[in-house]
């Protein structure tokens, strides 16, 4: 494993974790534990989810390019 593949794997793992945190935050709001529809927890959840998915999408588009 070279440095590039380690970096790519790390990016994928952290992106999936970001998306999972976002889903968990959104789930808390939907379950009724996190305030109303305009709560900060919902906003953070949406932003974490969007950030994680965007990072995965960009990494997939990059592919094996250097």
C-alpha positions as CSV (number, residue, x, y, z in Angstrom):
1,X,0.0,0.0,0.0
2,X,1.5,3.3,-1.0
3,X,0.7,6.7,0.4
4,X,-1.9,7.6,-2.2
5,X,-4.0,4.5,-1.5
6,X,-3.7,5.1,2.3
7,X,-4.9,8.7,1.8
8,X,-7.8,7.5,-0.4
9,X,-8.9,4.9,2.1
10,X,-8.7,7.4,4.9
11,X,-10.8,9.8,2.9
12,X,-13.5,7.2,2.2
13,X,-13.6,6.0,5.9
14,X,-13.9,9.6,7.2
15,X,-16.5,10.5,4.6
16,X,-18.7,7.5,5.6
17,X,-18.3,8.4,9.2
18,X,-19.4,12.0,8.5
19,X,-22.4,10.8,6.6
20,X,-23.3,8.4,9.5
21,X,-23.0,11.2,12.1
22,X,-25.3,13.3,9.9
23,X,-27.9,10.5,9.7
24,X,-27.7,10.0,13.5
25,X,-28.3,13.7,14.1
26,X,-31.2,13.7,11.7
27,X,-32.6,10.6,13.2
28,X,-32.5,12.2,16.7
29,X,-34.5,15.1,15.4
30,X,-37.1,12.9,13.7
31,X,-37.4,10.7,16.8
32,X,-38.4,13.8,18.7
33,X,-35.3,14.1,20.9
34,X,-33.7,17.1,19.2
35,X,-36.0,20.0,19.0
36,X,-38.1,21.3,16.2
37,X,-37.8,21.3,12.4
38,X,-35.5,24.3,12.5
39,X,-33.2,23.1,15.2
40,X,-29.4,23.4,15.1
41,X,-29.1,19.6,15.4
42,X,-31.1,19.1,12.2
43,X,-29.0,21.7,10.4
44,X,-25.7,20.1,11.6
45,X,-27.1,16.7,10.5
46,X,-27.9,17.9,7.1
47,X,-24.5,19.6,6.7
48,X,-22.6,16.5,7.9
49,X,-24.6,14.2,5.6
50,X,-24.0,16.6,2.6
51,X,-20.3,16.9,3.4
52,X,-19.8,13.2,3.7
53,X,-21.7,12.4,0.5
54,X,-20.0,15.2,-1.4
55,X,-16.5,13.9,-0.3
56,X,-17.5,10.4,-1.4
57,X,-18.8,11.6,-4.7
58,X,-15.7,13.7,-5.4
59,X,-13.4,10.8,-4.5
60,X,-15.3,8.5,-6.8
61,X,-15.1,11.1,-9.7
62,X,-11.4,11.4,-9.1
63,X,-11.0,7.7,-9.4
64,X,-7.4,6.6,-9.6
65,X,-6.1,9.9,-11.0
66,X,-3.1,11.4,-9.4
